[in-house]
Amino acid sequence: MAGGSMFKFLKPRLRPQPADIQSAALWGVAATTTALWVIQPFDWLKKTFLEKPKSEEK
């Protein structure tokens, strides 16, 4: 197991378990969702990624 060899210097009790990694990933998703909800940059996202830039015609 390649991931386990990275933490061989830790005691087996202190090594990160799969549940720890899953919990950290879920907390990351929750934090990102909360940040987007608080900031609500939907107008900027729409303007930046979905709308085509207007070309200047003379």
C-alpha positions as CSV (number, residue, x, y, z in Angstrom):
1,M,0.0,0.0,0.0
2,A,1.7,3.2,-1.2
3,G,-0.3,5.5,1.0
4,G,0.5,3.6,4.2
5,S,4.3,3.8,3.6
6,M,4.2,7.5,3.8
7,F,3.1,7.3,7.4
8,K,5.4,4.4,8.6
9,F,7.2,6.8,11.0
10,L,4.0,7.2,13.0
11,K,2.8,4.6,15.5
12,P,0.0,2.5,14.0
13,R,-2.5,4.0,16.4
14,L,-1.7,7.5,15.2
15,R,-1.7,6.8,11.4
16,P,-4.7,8.3,9.5
17,Q,-7.4,5.9,8.9
18,P,-9.8,5.8,5.9
19,A,-12.6,7.2,8.1
20,D,-10.3,10.2,8.9
21,I,-9.6,10.9,5.2
22,Q,-13.3,10.6,4.4
23,S,-14.2,12.9,7.2
24,A,-11.7,15.5,6.0
25,A,-13.0,15.3,2.5
26,L,-16.6,15.8,3.6
27,W,-15.6,18.8,5.8
28,G,-13.8,20.3,2.8
29,V,-17.0,20.0,0.7
30,A,-19.0,21.5,3.5
31,A,-16.6,24.4,3.9
32,T,-16.6,25.1,0.1
33,T,-20.4,24.9,-0.1
34,T,-20.7,27.3,2.9
35,A,-18.2,29.7,1.4
36,L,-20.0,29.8,-1.9
37,W,-23.4,30.3,-0.1
38,V,-22.0,33.2,1.9
39,I,-20.2,34.9,-1.0
40,Q,-22.7,34.0,-3.7
41,P,-20.5,34.9,-6.7
42,F,-23.1,33.6,-9.2
43,D,-23.2,36.8,-11.3
44,W,-19.5,36.9,-11.6
45,L,-19.4,33.2,-12.5
46,K,-22.0,33.7,-15.2
47,K,-20.3,36.7,-16.6
48,T,-16.9,35.1,-16.6
49,F,-17.6,31.6,-17.8
50,L,-21.0,31.5,-19.6
51,E,-21.4,34.7,-21.4
52,K,-19.5,35.4,-24.7
53,P,-17.5,38.6,-24.7
54,K,-19.1,41.4,-26.7
55,S,-17.0,42.4,-29.6
56,E,-16.7,46.1,-30.3
57,E,-18.2,46.8,-33.8
58,K,-17.8,50.2,-35.5
